Amino acid sequence: MAHYDYLVVGAGLFGATFAYEAAKRGKTVKVIEKEDHIGGHIYTKNVDGINVHVYGAHIFHTSNKDIWDYVNQFAEFNRYTNSPIANYKGEIFNMPFNMNTFNKMWGVITPEEAQAKIDEQRQEMAGKKPANLEEQAISLIGRDVYEKLVKGYTEKQWGKKATDLPAFIIRRLPVRLTYDNNYFNDAYQGIPIGGYTQIIEKMLADDKITVETGVDFFANKAQYLKDSPKVIFTGMIDQYFDYQLGTLEYRSLHFETEELDQPNYQGNAVVNYTDAETPYTRIIEHKHFEFARGNKKKTIITKEFPKTWQKGDEPYYPVNNKENNGLFAQYKELAATQPNVVFGGRLGQYKYYDMHQVIQTALTTVKKEFSD
């Protein structure tokens, strides 16, 4: 039998939070991770003093002070505010949709003028029930903003035409009648100074936790389940059950990262490319997350290409449409037959979580696990 109380499969934020809390309670934990590094998708790698978000941009934001205080145990956060810009065929617009956006789009200056223009554009859908994403977007924001800032980006993101996507994907669009480029409304926001990997390292530093990287749970699944008193599984729930009920749908991403011999490439951490012709959805310039820390003569950029997920690809987020949610509900019933296995995280719970939500659900799992 194993010489540990818990086997945690996956050294991402959910698994690390659970391991940290279990060790605090005197439990021994073994963490296995298929990659050659810990951190999951929040893994950051230091290159020339620049902390590279290897799996795409991650901005921590929350309105839950308890969660903000919790994560600040492990890192000092800077005051970074997420203010992405959109590039539509060389035209630059502020995001989210705000008075700067509307001024550039229509020349309006006051909130009253902007609202009148939005209302005028929405009339195209007056009296009609939106049947797809395109109609839903037009009913919310009008055709001009939809055509330039929603359509191309969304079609690249989902790999489908907007007219073939369900309306519920964008039940609402953030519209602000202020000159405020802060993307999030949350009370707390920032980037850990020195990157995210340190957070996971500190969570897993307890001597009651052992960590093995480069280990594939599925290569020895039966033995792990036999030997482990309790398993915290953060991988794909359908893969755990050998896809016996069918395969859930995910979206994947492909990244192209390059270091450039220049101090500043685009002047912003995140630039979205909202036209259909540009094959990537955005370019991230990593040094701007930490106010240009690192090599002053170099910068590192990453182009992000959405792609259809296939078995063997890295899954990034679930496709929570009616069919997939129905299939997941069946897998959830199957999971209930595994009393010694807890399923967690984006993949284990088949839900698009932000980082603060991952921590919250992990702490909820901890509370339930140790309630006795």
N, C-alpha and C positions, 0 to 999 in steps of 0.2 A: 504493500500500500504506500501511497504517497506520504511524504513527510511535510505536508502543508495542509492548511484548512480550506484554502480556496485556490482554484486555478482560474486565472483571468486570461481570456483569449483576446488579445488586442491591447497594445500599449498606447491607445489614444486617450482622449480626455475623459471619456466615460470609465474605461477600464482603470486608468490611473487614479481617478477620484475615488473609485470604489476601493482599490488596493490601499490607498493612503488611509481611508477611513477605517478599513478593516484592521490594518496594522495598529492604528491608534487604539483599537479595542483589544489589542493583544493577540490578534489572529496572525497566523503565518500565511503568506500569499506567494504563489508562483505566477509570474506574468510571462506569457509567451507571445511573441510578435513575429509575423511572417516577413516583415521588412527588415532591413539591416540597421534600422534606427528606431528609436521610440518616438512618440509624439503624434502618430497617425497623420491626419491631414493638417494639423496645426504645426507640423514640423518646420522649423526654420533653420537654415544653414548659413553660417557666416562666411562670406566671400569678400576679401579685401575690406573687411570692416563693415560691410553691408549685410544686413540680415535678410536673406532671401526667403520669401514665403514659397516654399517649394511646390505646394499643392494649391496655389492660388491665394488671393488676398484674404486675410482674416483680420477683421476689425472687431475688437471686443466692445460690446455695447449692451446695456441693460438698464432697467429702471428699478431693479430689485437690489436694494442696498446690501442685503445679506449676502447675495451672490457676489456683488462688487467687492465687499470686504473680504469675502472668502478667497477670491482669486488674487487679491492684493497681498495675501500672505506669502505668495510664491514669486512675486515680481513687482517691481516698481513700474507703474504705467505712466506714459507721457500724456500730453493733452491733445493728441492727434484727433482731428475731427474729419469724419468721412465726407468729402465734398467732391464726388466724381463729376467729370464733365463728359459731354457727349460730342462726338465728332461725326457729323453727317455730311459726307462728301466735301470735307474741308470747312464746313460751317461749325462753329463751336457754340454749344448750348450748356447752360448750367443744369445740374440735376440735384435734387428732384425738381419736378416742375414747380417753378416759383416765379416771382415777378421778374427776375433776371431772364428767365426762359421766355416769358411772354413778351417782354420788351424786345428781345432779339427776334422773336418769331413774328410779332405783329406791330411793334413800335408803340405799344400801349405803355402808359406810365403809372397810372393809378390802379389800385385794386378794383375799383368800380369799372374801369375800362376793360380790365382783363376779364372780369366776371362776365361782362356783357358779350365779349368776344367768344368766350367759352360757351355761353348759353346759345349764342347764334350758331355756332358750329355743331352743337349737340342736336339742333333741330332736325338734322338729317335722319335721326333715329326716333323722332317724336312719334309716340303712339305705337312703336314696334317693340316687341320683346326680342332682345339680342339672342341670336341663334348660334353664334360662334364668337371667338375671341375678338375678331376684327370689329364686329358690330358692338360688342360689349365695350371695347375701348373707345369707339366713336361716340357711344352714348354717354361716356364719362367725361371725355376730354376734347372731342371733336376731331375732324379729319386731319388738320394740319399737323398737330402734335403727334397724332397716331402715325401718320405717314413718315415723318422724319425721325421720331424718337422711340417708337414702339414697334412698328411692324417688322423692319429688318432684323433688329436685335432679337426680338422674340422668336422669329422664325428660325434664326440660327441657333438660338438657345435650345429649342425643342425639336429641331430637325423636321418641322412640318409647317405647312402654310397656315397662316393665321385663320383663314376661313375653315380649316380642318381641325382647329383646336377648340376645345370646349370653352364656353364663356366664363365658367367659374374660375378659370386660372387667374383672371384679373377681376375679382369681384369689385375691387376699388383701385384707383390710382392715386398716389399722394399728390395733392394739389395744394400749394401754399400761396396765399395772396400776400406774401411778404418777400423782401429781398434777403432771404436767408438760404444759404447753400448747404446747410447742415443736413445730411441725408437722413439721419436718425433723430427721432423725437425723444430718445431715452435720456435719462438724467445723467448716466455715467457712460463714458466712452474713452477709448484710448488704445494704445499699442504698448505691450511690455518692452521697456528699454532693454535691449539686448536680445530680443526675440522670444518666441513662444516655447522653444524646446526646454529652456531652463525651468519652466513651470512643471512640466512632466518629470524632469530630472529630480526636482525637489520633492514631488509627490512620491516618487519611487525610491527615495534615498533611505528609507527606514531599513534597518538590518533584518527586520522580519519579512522583507520583500526580496525575492530573487527574480531577476529578469533575464530572459533568454531571447535574443533577437535572431532573425533568420530561421525561425521554426514554424513550420506549417502544421497547424492543428489537424488538418484533414489527412495528412500523411500518416497520422497515428491516432485517429479519432477514437476508435474503439478502446484502445488502451488508456487514453486520457480519461475517457468517461468511466472506465472500470476503476482506475486508480484514484480519481479525484473525489473527495467527499462532496464538493460543491463546485460548479462551474459557472463563471460569469462570461457569457459569450457575446461579443460585440461585432461579430461578422454578419454576413447576410443570412437571414433566417431561412430563406428557401434553400440555400446551399447546405445549411446544417442538416436539413431533412432530405438531402439529395434530390431536390427539386421534384419530389414525388407527387406534389399537387399541381405542379406547373412552375414556370419561371416568372418571377416578378420582374417588372420593367424598371430599369435605372437609366440615368443619363451619365455619360462619362465625359472626360475632358482630356485634351492633349495640350501639353505646354511646350513652347519653344522659348528657351531662355538664352540670352546672350549678354556678354559683358562688352561695353562700348568704351572706347577711349575718348570720352567726353564727360564733362561734369554734370550735364543736365540734358536729358533727352526730350521730355515732354512737359516739364514744369508742373506736373501733378502726379500723385500716386496712382490714380485710376482714370483712364480715359476709355469710355465705351465707344465702340464703332457701330453706329446704328443703321448704316446702309446695308443693303443685301449683298453688294458686290464684294466688300471686304470679308475675307473668309473667317477671320477671328472676331470674337465679340468684344474683347478689350485688351489693352496693353497696361500692364502694371509696371511702374518704375519704383523699385523697392526702397531706394534710399529716402524717398519722400515720406514714408511711413514714420521715419525717425529724424525728420528735419535735416536730411542730407548728411547724417553721420557716416563715417567711413571714408574711403579713398576720395579725395577731392577732385581727382583728375579722371575718375572712372564712374560709370553707372551701370546698373544691371536692369534689363527689361525682360518681361515675360509676356509673350502673346498667348492668349487663351482661346483654344478651339473646342467648342462643344462637339461631341460625337455620340453616335448611337452605341449604347453599351452592348457588348457581346460577352459571353462567358470567357473568362480569362482577363478581361479588361478591369481596370479599377473602377468600382462604382462610386459615384460622387453624391448623387441625390436620387431619391425615389421619385417615380412618376405617379403621384397620388390621384389618379383618376378613378372613376367608379369601378372599373374592372379590376385594377390592381388592388384597390382597397378591399374589394370583396375577396380576392384571393388571399390577401394578407390576413383577413379575419379568419379564414380557414387554417392558415398556418399558426395563428395565435391559439386556436383551439388545440392544435396538435402540440404546441409548446406547453400547454397546460398539463399534458400527459408526461412531461419531463420534470418531476418534482425537484430534482437536484441541479437543474440548469435554469439560470436567469438570463433572459435576452435583453440587451441594452444597446443604447446608442442609435444613431441614424439607421444603421443597417439591421440591427437586431429588432428594432421597433418600427422599422419601415416608415420613418417620418422625417421630414426636413426640419432639423433642429439647428438653431444658432448655438454658438458656444455656451452662452449663459444658460440656455435651455438644456444642453447636455449635462452641465454641472448640476442643474436643478433636478433633473430626472435621476442622475446618479445618486444624489443625496437622498432623494425620495426612496430609491431602491435600498440604500443603506439603512434608512430609518425603518423600512419594512423588514429587512433582513435581521436587524438587531433589536427589534421592538420587544422581544421577550427578555 
